[in-house]
């Protein structure tokens, strides 16, 4: 009997995603940072059944047949969440991305994903790119890497932040030629409400957990002024409506008060940069529950950028300290950590970038930005959440078993996490990817 192709695909997919929920692990002899509280739970034990945390106790946990992991007095903490990654283009140059062999970026992305996981980043919110294939391969345990919350293609207006056409590339409206970035699956260059709706819905069809738009100028883009506001209110509102109708949200690339306030007015719930925001806008975000998913941009010149882009980067960089100073005074604002690694020759300093925040926050506050603060942000994906079984970024009963054991107390000394040699165990989804405890 020949099965219908739809049923065959369903069976293959179900087998690939199957998780051994009979495996039990007991982690003993650890001090637990749960991603939320300012103090560790001393002398804790944690039971993991399959891919979820099922019990946390300061008393011994008896689980017949369970594997025992002795934490040797280290700190058990959630795996790190980088809330702004571009996993399909971390170490890929723009020329290779746009003009090279189309499969080459994916090969580099496979390596970058494994290295990211082995730095202790167990979840990455992907903020734009051709990512769905890599995510599928990671979820099916074909290649190692962090969980991915995919945005799919960037949504950019003509001459916006993601318009990387050369000056000789005529707009499709005048030439009927599709831009290279669109053809290769990186960008939807769209103008007007109908095109915005179609692009957002297409990303959602392909599996996006949230939609990403460019609401303002960027430093790496070749033609747009940094202080430009991109997409009209009606266009932003269309994107927000499309996402809301599918039970999820829109995040944005934006630095300035003008761009961010227009986007909030339109119903957008997350700011993906914000380094040039003023106190009034940040206070509004805190009051209205809009997340700030920002990055410590403190390096003010990048050798791979031209003079125009580096001038814009320097402006953003100069605003970073002011933004973080205001943020440190707004306890009700939910702030998450990200890196926005893109087109870099070496991404090994990803987690070390947490140390850039020490001028503004205590180590425990920084760790919350990279763990427990992300829980509510990721949960906003709602009906489009690719990992609906439990919370991510926290150690609580029912959460995913995405865990690190580090030597020392990272709540007092951040190098316990930022120095990879101090990370003794990395676990994602109940599976151990690094273990130097024994």
N, C-alpha and C positions, 0 to 999 in steps of 0.2 A: 504494500500500500504506500502510495506517495503522499507525504504530508504537504499541506499548503505552505508556501514559502514564509507566510507570516508566522505560522506556528513553529516552523524550524528556527527562525530568528529568535522567537520568544524562548524556546528551549535552550538555544546556545547562550543567550544573554543571561538566563536564570542560572545556568551552570557556572558561567564565568564569574558571576557576582556572589556565588554561594559562599557563606562564611561558616567555619566550623564553630558553632555556638556551644559545643560540648567541651571545648578546651577551657580549663580553668587555670588561673595563675594567682598566686598569693604573693604580694610584695610586702616584705617585712622590714623592720628596723630602719624606718625612714621618718623624717620630719616633713610634714605635708604643707605645702603652699597651694591653696585651692584656686588661686587666680582672683580672689575677691577680698579676703581678709588681710589685715595688716600684719598678723602674726601667724607663725606656723603652728600646726597641730603636732605637738611633740609625740615621738614614739608611736607612730601610726602604723597600721596595717591596712592593706587594700586588697579586696578580692575582685578579680576580673573574670567574668564568664563570657567567653567568646570575644566579642569586640566592645563590650560595655562594662563599665564599673558597676558592680552589684552590691558591694559592702565596703564601708569605711569604719574602722574601729581602732580604739587604743587598746582593746583587749585582743588576745590571740584569736586568729580566725582559723577554724578547722574546716578544711575542704578536701575530702578524700580524693586522692589521685591528682591533686593540683600540683603544678610546677611551682617551686618556691624560688623567689628571687630575693636574696638578702641585699638590701640597700646599703648596708654597711654604714649606717648613720648619715647618709647623704640626704639631700632635699629632694623630695618627690614633688614635681610641679607639672602644670599642663604643658603640652607641646606649644611652641611659639606659633602665633598667627601673624603672618605678614599680610596686612590688609590692602597692599597695593603692589602687586607683582604683574609682570608681563612675561609669563613663563615661556611663551613661544619666541621671545626675542631678547632674552637677558644678555647674552654675550654675542649676539649677531649684529654685525655692522649694517648700517642702513643700505650701503651698496649691495651687500649680499642679500639683504631682505628684499630689495626692490628689483635688482637686476641680475642676481645670481641664479644658480640652480635651485628650482623651487623646493626640492626636498631637503636641501642642506640645512635650513634653519631648524627643521624638525629634528634632525640628527643631533644638533647642538642642544636643542631643548631637552632631549632625553637625558643627556649628560647633566645639564643644568638642574633638572628636576631632582635627580638622585643626589647631587651635591647639596641642594637646598635642604632636602630631608635629613641628610647626615650632618647638617649644621644645627639641627633641632627644630627646624620649621616644619611642622606637621600639617599646616593648613595655609594655603595662599588664596586670597581673593584676587582673581585675575581680572585686571582692569582694561582689557582690550587686546585682541589679537586672534590669530588662527589657532585655537586651543582645544577644540572639542575632541580631536583624535588623540591627543596626548592625555587628556583627562580620562578618556575611555580606557586607554591602555594602562594607566595607573590604577584605576578603579578595578580593573580585571586582573591586577597583579601580574601583568606582563612585564612592566618596568616599574622600578621603585620611584616614588616621588610623593610630595605632599598631596593632601586633598585639594581639589581645585573648585572654587566657586567661580564659574566662568561668566564673563560678560558677553562673550562673542565679539563681533566686530565693533570697533569704535564707530560712533555716530558723529560725523563732522559736517558742518556746513562747507560750502565752497569757500576757499581761502581761509578755512578754519584751522584749528590746531592739528588736525590729522590730514590735512591736504598737503601731501609731499610730492605733488607733481612737479616735474621740471617746467620751466617757463615755455618750452615748446610743446607741452602737452595741452592740447585744446580741450575745453570742457565738453563732456559728452553731449550736452544739449546742442552744441554747435558742430560736432564732428561725428556723433554716434560711435565714438571710441570710448570703451570703458577704461577708467583709470587703472593703472597697474595694481595699486593697492587694493582696489575693489576686486579686480579679477583674481588676485591671489588669495582673497579671503581675509584680508586684514581690516578693511575699512568699508563702511557705507558712507559715501559722500552724498549727502542728501540736502535738499532745500524745499521748504514748504511742508505744510501739515500732511498731505497725502504721502509724500516720500518718507517723512519721519515715522508715520504710523506703519507703513509697509516694512521699513527697516527694523523697527523695534519688534514688530510681530514676527519677522523672519528670524531674528536672534532668539526670540522666545520659542519658536518652533524647533529650532536646532538644539535647544537645551540650556539657554542662558538662565542663570539664577538671578540676575539683575541686569539692568540696562545701563550702559555708560555713554554719556554724551560729553562733548566738549562745549562748555558754556562760556568759555573765555579764552584769551590768548595763552600761548605756551612759549616756553623759552627754546625748545628744541625745534619747533616748526619754522619753516623757512620764510613765510610771508606775512604772518599775522602780527599786529602790534600786541605787546604784552597786555596792555590795558583795554583791549577790545572786548566787547561783550558779544557773544556769539549765540545764534538762534534767537528768534523772537519769543516773546512770552507765549504766543499761540503754539509755536513749534515745541517749546519746552513742555507746555501743558499737554500736548498730544502725546509726547513720550511718557509723561507721568501717567496719563490716563491708560495708555496701552499696558504699562507695567501693572498698575493697580488692578485693572480688569483681570489680569492673570495672577493676582495674589502676591505680587512682588513690588519692587521699588526701582527708582532711578538714582544712580550716583553720577557725579559730575567731575570733570576737570575744570577747575576754576581757582583763581587766586584772589580776585578783587571783590570789594563790597558790591559793586554794581552788578556783576555777573551772579554772585551768590544770592543776593536778595531777589533778583528777578527769578532765579530758579526756585527759591523757597516759596515765593508767591505762586509759582506754577505747580507746587506740590512735590518738589524733589526733596528727598529725606536725608541725603548724605553728601557732604562736601569732600571731594577727593584730594584737595591740597590746602588752600586757604592761607598761604604764608603772608599775604598782603591784607588780611582782614583787619578791620578796626574793632574797637571794643563794643560798639553798638551792635554790629552784626554778630559778633560772637555771643553777646548776651542774648540776642534774639534767638540764636540757635539753641542755647541752653534752655531758654524758656519754652521753646516750641518742640524740643526733643529731636532736633536735627543733629545727626552725628557729624563729628569732625574726624576724618580719616587722613591724617596728615603725616608728613615725613620731615626728618631733621636735615633739611637742605642747608648744610653749613660749608660745603665746598663750592666756592664761587666761580670756578673756572674749570671747564672740562676740555681736554686737548682735542677730542674728536669733534667739537663744535666750532663753527665759524665765528667771526667777530660779532655779527649781528645776534646770534643766539647766545653767546657768552655775555654780551651786554645785558640781555634780558635775564639770564641766569643770575648775574650779579645783583640785579634789582630784587629778584625773588629771595636770594640768599640774605641780602641785607634786611629783608622783612621777617625772616624766620625767627630771630631772637625776640623781636617785639611781639609777634604772634604767640610764641610759647610763654612769654612773660604774662600776657593777658590770660591765656588759657590756665596757667597755674593758679590764677586767682578766681577761677570759675568752677567750683567743685561739682556743679550740676551738669556741666557739659561733658557728654560722653566722648572721650578722645581715644582713638586707636592708633597703633603704630603701623607704619609701612615704610617701604624703601624706594619703590618706583624704579627698581633696577632695570635699565634698558640701554642696550648698545654700549655695554661696558666691557673692557678687555678682561676684567677679573671681578667676579662677584663674591670672592671669599670673605669680604668685610661686611657681608649682609647683617649678621647678628651683632658684629662689633659696632654697627651704627647706633645701637641702643645707647652706647656710652656718650654719644653727642647730646643726649637729653639730661645728663647729670648736672648741667649748669642751671636747670630749671626745676628738676624733680628729684625726689628721693628714689633710691633703687626700687623700693616696693611699688611706688607709683608708676615707674617705668614698666615694671613687669606686668602690672595690671593692664597697661595700654597694649601690651603684646600678648595678653592671655584673656583674662575675664572680661575686659571691656568689649572685646570682639564678639562675645556671645550674643548680645542683643542685636548687633549689626548683622551678623550672619543669619540670625533668626528672622530678620525682616524679609528674607527671600520667600518665606511663607510656603505657598503652594508650589513654588519652584525650587525649594531647598533640595539639593541633591543628596543630602545626608540627614534624613528626617528622624533617625532613631533616637537621638538624644542631643543634649547641648554639646558645643565645642568650645574649648577655651577655659573650662573649669573642671575641677575634680569634685564631682558630686555623684551620688548614687544615681545611676541611669545615664550618665554621660559616656561619650565615646572614650575608649581607653587609648587616648593620644597623650603620652606621658614622657617626661624626662626625669632622670635621676642625675643630679649634679653634686659634685663634691663641694662642701661648704654651704654657706647661707647666702643665697643671692639677694635676699631682702636687705642685707647689709652691705654686701660686696657684689656688684653686678658682674664682675669678672668670672664669678662662678658659672655664669651662662655664656658670656661673650668670648671666653677662652674655650675653644672647642675641646681642649684636653681635659677640661673639668667636667664635660658632659660624659657621664659613664654609661648611661643607657638611654636609648631612643626607641620608643614604642609608638606605633601608629595602628589604630584599629585592632589592638590586642596582639599585634605581631611585633617582634623585636627585630630592629634593623641595626642596632649597635649595642654591644654589651662588653664593656671592659672591666666589669666588677670582679670577674673571676680571672 
